[in-house]
Amino acid sequence: MKTIKMDIRAEECSCCKSTMIQKANRGVFPHYFMNNQKEQAKKLGVKFISSFEVDYKTFCEECVEEGKVVFTCFICEDELNTSKIAHGYGDPKEYTCTDCFKSLTAKEYDDKLKELGKKHQWDFY
């Protein structure tokens, strides 16, 4: 058996400071490890990068799932944990919370989303 060393891009979680790597279909681990990537990453001592960002700061999947990361709602401007995200848009992303989604009328919420869309309409060009 031959051992190969390779360099991979790693980042630090902005919350827990753990080393994170990108989860990919054909990434660091061989294809036949796809079903147990988390176990392989755990053995390696790394976590996976989540798709959640706040002000271009990246976080690991575990911190996001456990609600350790805080975001500011675009509508009510409250600071809430990630379990309260209703909608995200833009670059950097701005989020709305589930409390606003539940408490506002459909028209009010839709108007706020349109405002958010206008604010970020040129983000991806």
C-alpha positions in Angstrom: 0.0 0.0 0.0 1.3 3.4 -0.9 0.7 6.5 1.2 0.2 9.9 -0.5 0.4 13.2 1.2 -1.7 16.1 -0.1 -2.4 19.7 0.8 -6.1 20.7 1.2 -7.6 24.1 2.0 -8.7 24.4 5.6 -10.3 27.2 7.5 -10.9 28.0 11.2 -14.4 28.1 12.6 -15.2 31.7 13.7 -17.1 30.3 16.7 -15.2 27.3 18.2 -11.9 27.8 16.4 -11.9 24.2 15.1 -10.2 23.4 11.8 -12.7 23.0 9.0 -12.6 21.5 5.5 -15.0 21.7 2.6 -17.5 18.8 2.2 -17.4 17.7 -1.4 -18.7 14.9 -3.5 -15.1 13.9 -4.5 -13.1 15.7 -1.9 -10.4 14.6 0.6 -11.8 11.2 1.3 -12.1 8.4 -1.3 -15.5 8.0 -3.0 -16.3 4.8 -1.2 -16.2 6.8 2.1 -19.0 9.1 1.1 -21.5 7.5 3.5 -19.3 8.0 6.5 -17.5 11.3 5.8 -18.3 12.6 9.3 -16.6 9.7 10.9 -13.6 10.1 8.7 -13.4 13.8 9.4 -13.7 13.1 13.2 -10.7 10.6 13.0 -8.8 13.3 11.1 -9.8 15.9 13.8 -11.5 18.3 11.5 -15.1 19.5 11.0 -17.0 20.5 7.8 -17.7 24.1 6.7 -21.4 25.0 6.8 -23.0 27.2 4.2 -24.0 29.7 6.8 -22.0 33.0 6.9 -22.2 36.2 8.9 -20.2 39.1 7.6 -18.0 36.7 5.6 -17.2 34.7 8.7 -17.5 31.0 8.2 -18.7 28.4 10.8 -18.6 24.6 11.2 -21.7 22.6 10.7 -21.8 21.6 14.4 -21.8 25.2 15.7 -24.6 26.1 13.3 -26.7 23.0 14.1 -26.2 23.6 17.9 -27.4 27.2 17.6 -24.1 28.7 18.8 -23.9 31.2 16.0 -25.8 34.5 16.2 -27.2 36.6 13.3 -29.1 39.9 13.2 -32.6 39.9 11.7 -33.0 42.3 8.8 -36.5 43.2 9.9 -36.6 43.4 13.7 -32.8 43.8 14.2 -32.8 41.3 17.1 -29.8 39.1 17.6 -30.9 35.4 17.4 -29.3 32.0 17.0 -29.3 30.0 13.8 -32.4 28.0 14.7 -34.5 31.1 14.1 -33.5 31.7 10.4 -36.5 32.1 8.1 -34.8 33.5 5.0 -31.4 34.7 3.8 -30.4 36.8 0.9 -27.4 38.7 -0.5 -23.6 38.8 -0.2 -22.8 39.0 2.6 -26.1 37.4 3.5 -28.7 39.1 5.6 -31.3 37.0 7.3 -34.9 37.3 8.5 -36.1 35.4 11.6 -39.0 33.0 12.1 -40.5 35.4 14.7 -41.0 38.1 12.0 -42.2 35.5 9.6 -44.9 34.5 12.1 -45.9 37.9 13.4 -46.0 40.0 10.2 -48.8 39.7 7.6 -47.9 38.1 4.4 -47.9 41.4 2.6 -45.7 43.1 5.2 -43.2 40.2 5.1 -43.2 40.1 1.3 -42.5 43.9 1.2 -39.6 43.4 3.6 -38.2 40.6 1.4 -38.6 42.8 -1.7 -36.7 45.6 0.2 -34.0 43.1 1.0 -33.9 42.0 -2.6 -33.5 45.6 -3.8 -30.7 46.2 -1.4 -28.8 43.2 -2.7 -29.9 43.2 -6.3 -26.3 43.8 -7.6 -24.5 41.5 -5.2 -24.0 38.7 -7.7 -23.1 40.6 -10.8 
